[in-house]
Amino acid sequence: MENLQLHIEALLFVAQQGITVEEIQLCLEKSLEMSIDLVDISNCIEQISRKYRNEYFAFELVGISGGYQFLTKALYHKSIAIYANQKAKKKLSVASLETLAIIAYRQPITKAEVEQLRGVNSDYSIQKLLEKELITIAGRNNELPGRPLLYATGRFFMDYFGINSINDLPKLKELSADDNSIGETN
């Protein structure tokens, strides 16, 4: 019972929308395997709310949708809006997507091999993909003259596409050549 406030704070932290006192009670009673009074939960919520009113925190606990949720304080909304706008501008061009697809399916691969498959220069696309950490330099091909760099998917690749591993990519035979979409082949 001494960590009740920390359990409640953890639930509030992960809530993507307002979480009610009753939802908190249900979760805690199941996880802690004990009966918890709604008044105790409400008291803890008030203590948490007071804690985050402090100027040292950029977020606060807000009553919303009949429940509670951590939200950023209004003072920081402009910074967040600028960040969100920058993230929106980071969409990939068709050329970058083509390059990334080739690298993902053929990794590790050299720039010359990418360009041979695409039929055009890929310097710009590769540079942009490296900047966004969607691809990374995986070493050098010691068997080819000049030991060209090898490229592979980077640390943000799977996050960007919402997959857990490279194995989650659609198999090439699942891609329809007619409309470039995933599905059954004709």
C-alpha positions in Angstrom: 0.0 0.0 0.0 3.0 2.3 0.6 3.7 2.4 -3.2 0.1 3.0 -4.2 0.8 6.6 -5.4 3.7 5.3 -7.6 1.5 2.6 -9.1 -1.2 5.3 -9.9 1.4 7.6 -11.3 2.7 4.9 -13.6 -0.8 4.2 -14.9 -1.4 7.9 -15.5 1.9 8.2 -17.3 1.1 5.5 -19.8 -2.6 6.5 -20.4 -3.1 7.8 -23.9 -6.4 9.2 -23.0 -8.1 10.1 -19.7 -8.1 7.2 -17.2 -10.9 7.1 -14.6 -10.6 6.5 -10.9 -12.6 3.3 -11.4 -10.2 2.1 -14.2 -7.3 2.8 -11.9 -9.0 0.8 -9.1 -9.7 -2.2 -11.4 -6.1 -2.3 -12.7 -4.5 -1.9 -9.2 -6.8 -4.5 -7.6 -5.9 -7.0 -10.2 -2.1 -6.3 -10.2 -1.7 -5.8 -6.4 -4.3 -8.5 -5.6 -6.0 -6.5 -2.9 -9.0 -4.3 -2.4 -8.3 -0.6 -2.9 -10.6 2.2 -1.8 -11.6 4.9 -4.4 -11.0 7.6 -1.7 -7.4 6.4 -1.4 -7.0 6.6 -5.1 -8.5 10.1 -5.3 -6.2 11.2 -2.5 -3.1 9.9 -4.3 -4.3 11.6 -7.5 -4.5 14.9 -5.7 -1.0 14.5 -4.3 0.3 13.6 -7.8 -1.5 16.6 -9.2 0.1 18.9 -6.6 3.5 17.4 -7.3 3.4 18.3 -11.0 2.0 21.8 -10.6 5.6 22.6 -9.6 7.4 24.9 -12.2 10.2 22.3 -12.6 7.9 20.0 -14.6 6.9 20.6 -18.2 3.7 18.6 -17.8 0.8 18.4 -15.4 -2.0 16.1 -14.4 -5.3 17.3 -15.9 -8.9 16.1 -15.4 -10.1 15.1 -18.9 -12.9 12.9 -20.3 -14.1 12.0 -16.9 -10.6 10.8 -15.9 -7.0 12.0 -15.6 -4.1 12.3 -18.0 -0.7 13.9 -18.1 -0.5 16.8 -20.6 2.1 19.3 -21.4 1.8 22.7 -19.8 0.5 25.5 -22.1 3.8 27.3 -21.7 5.5 24.6 -23.9 2.8 24.2 -26.6 4.7 26.4 -29.1 7.9 24.3 -28.9 5.8 21.1 -29.3 4.0 22.6 -32.3 7.3 23.4 -34.0 8.6 19.9 -33.3 5.4 18.3 -34.6 5.7 20.4 -37.8 9.3 19.4 -38.3 8.4 15.7 -37.9 5.6 16.1 -40.5 8.1 17.5 -43.0 10.3 14.4 -42.7 8.2 12.4 -45.1 10.1 10.3 -47.6 10.2 11.1 -51.3 9.4 8.4 -53.9 13.1 8.2 -54.8 14.0 7.8 -51.1 11.4 5.1 -50.6 12.6 3.2 -53.7 16.2 3.4 -52.4 15.2 2.3 -48.9 13.2 -0.6 -50.3 16.1 -1.8 -52.3 18.4 -1.5 -49.3 15.9 -3.2 -46.9 15.5 -6.2 -49.2 19.1 -6.6 -50.5 21.1 -5.5 -47.4 24.0 -5.2 -47.1 24.3 -3.5 -50.5 26.6 -1.1 -52.2 25.5 2.3 -53.7 26.5 1.0 -57.2 24.2 -2.0 -56.8 21.3 0.3 -55.6 21.9 2.6 -58.6 22.0 -0.4 -61.0 18.6 -1.6 -59.8 17.1 1.9 -59.8 18.7 3.0 -63.0 19.5 6.5 -61.6 22.0 8.2 -59.3 21.1 7.6 -55.7 23.6 9.9 -53.9 20.9 12.3 -52.6 18.5 9.6 -51.5 21.2 7.7 -49.6 22.4 10.9 -47.9 18.9 11.8 -46.7 18.3 8.2 -45.5 21.6 8.3 -43.6 20.6 11.7 -42.0 17.3 10.2 -40.9 19.1 7.1 -39.6 16.8 4.9 -41.7 19.9 3.4 -43.2 23.4 3.0 -41.8 26.9 2.1 -43.2 27.3 -1.6 -42.5 31.0 -1.8 -43.5 32.8 -2.3 -46.7 32.8 -4.9 -49.5 36.4 -6.1 -49.4 35.9 -8.3 -52.5 35.2 -5.3 -54.9 37.8 -2.8 -56.1 37.9 0.3 -54.0 36.2 -1.5 -51.1 32.8 0.3 -51.5 30.6 1.1 -48.6 27.8 -1.3 -47.7 24.4 0.0 -46.6 21.8 -1.7 -44.4 18.7 -0.5 -42.6 19.3 1.8 -39.6 18.1 2.0 -36.1 14.9 4.0 -36.9 13.9 1.9 -39.9 11.6 -0.5 -38.0 10.1 2.3 -35.9 9.3 4.3 -39.0 7.4 1.4 -40.6 6.0 0.0 -37.4 7.5 -3.4 -37.7 9.4 -5.6 -35.2 12.0 -7.1 -37.5 13.1 -7.2 -41.1 11.2 -10.5 -41.4 7.9 -8.5 -41.0 8.5 -6.9 -44.4 6.1 -8.2 -47.1 7.7 -11.0 -49.2 8.5 -9.9 -52.7 6.1 -12.4 -54.1 3.3 -10.7 -52.1 3.8 -7.5 -53.9 1.7 -6.9 -57.0 3.7 -5.6 -60.0 0.5 -4.1 -61.5 -0.3 -1.6 -58.7 2.7 -1.7 -56.4 0.5 -2.8 -53.5 0.7 -5.6 -51.0 -1.7 -8.4 -51.6 -2.3 -11.6 -53.6 -0.4 -11.8 -56.9 -2.5 -12.4 -60.0 
